């Protein structure tokens, strides 16, 4: 069916506009009257200038996670109060400050008006709503727990945002120090050491080994810095292209889990996300196999996601969750014990929530102590760099001073 753009007035007389799919303009007008919108103008979508649409997309406001969080919380409150979904979406569209997200809500409302389910309407915006989000809404529609699902999705998104902000905050200082040290190395080799090299040449004596190494490295950087810059940019481009592939991302995600300091934080954060998502799916009435399939989409780590898929395949073969979790090799003994108790008592969702909370506390502690763990490493590295520069630059000057004293 073709798409039509429309402009109209709602009950309050406010101007509303959007795009709807309909067999013809008269049918669309009837749909708009059903939505309590009086149409003013209806045009076939093809008659709109494509260049204008492109310019709007280039300058549209970005939709952030906080926007989807607030949407989930607000729609839960409205549905809980017994407000119809169409009226709830209309109020949210009018109250949101993000105009791009307001347009998305308007399109969702229009899709519902044309007979689509809410999950189907959300699936038209995959860049805004994840597949996990859409599938959880579909479960809420099936079970009649749509308001509860939106509340749990809000908690889920809030946790995701909290974890991201915590890790970003913990890495801010080490990242700044590493960048500053890198800039210092470049400045010293391109400007400082070459100035000392002219002084060393006037000595007419054999220089210490460390000085010769520093001069050779500095000469190399001065002569080859354009090639080094191009090489670094090329390496970054190739690396990003490689991890954009399925194989590359899988290997990179597996490598990250084994890195010092950061690896255990990434692992615990991913497992906390898994446990919380699984508890959410289980409490919402999703079957275990379907829940594991949904949860694998939220892992944000292809290696862990593959282990979760192995768990799902094991459950489909008739194996217990405990056995599949043990074979995955990603859970510690305490978690496995809690899974065993939860599976035996029938309270797996509650115990998985406790597992998520336990992992979250571990991650929070690791993040708080991350700076303290990284700081000694940075101090040692900085000390070694200063020592090398001191030996390479000042040792010849020291030797020259000693020679001058002996001659005097």
Number of C-alpha atoms within 10 A of each C-alpha: 8 12 17 21 19 21 17 20 16 16 10 7 10 10 14 16 19 16 19 24 18 16 11 14 19 11 12 21 20 14 19 22 14 12 18 13 22 19 20 13 12 20 14 16 16 11 9 12 9 11 9 9 10 10 10 11 12 8 8 12 12 13 16 11 15 13 16 18 19 16 20 20 17 19 21 22 17 18 17 14 10 11 13 11 15 15 14 18 22 15 15 20 22 15 11 16 11 16 16 15 22 20 17 20 23 21 21 26 25 23 20 19 16 18 11 14 16 17 21 17 20 26 18 15 15 11 9 18 16 15 17 19 22 20 20 25 25 19 19 20 16 12 13 12 14 21 22 18 25 24 18 22 23 21 17 18 18 17 16 16 14 13 19 12 12 14 20 13 14 17 16 11 14 16 12 11 15 14 12 11 16 11 11 12 15 15 12 14 20 19 12 14 21 17 12 14 17 10 13 19 11 8 12 8 10 11 17 14 11 17 23 15 14 20 20 13 15 22 17 14 16 15 12 11 14 11 11 13 11 11 12 12 12 12 12 12 11 12 13 13 12 15 15 12 10 11 12 16 18 18 14 17 19 17 12 17 20 13 12 9 14 16 16 17 24 19 21 23 25 23 20 28 25 27 25 27 28 26 23 24 25 20 17 22 15 21 12 16 16 12 22 24 20 23 24 23 18 20 21 15 20 21 19 23 21 15 18 24 20 18 25 23 16 18 19 12 9 9 13 15 20 21 15 18 23 17 14 16 10 16 16 10 10 10 22 18 13 17 24 19 15 18 16 11 10 11 14 21 22 16 21 24 19 18 23 25 16 16 23 22 15 17 23 19 12 20 22 15 12 18 16 12 13 14 14 11 11 15 12 11 14 15 12 12 13 12 12 16 18 14 17 21 22 14 16 21 17 12 13 14 12 12 11 10 9 7 7 6
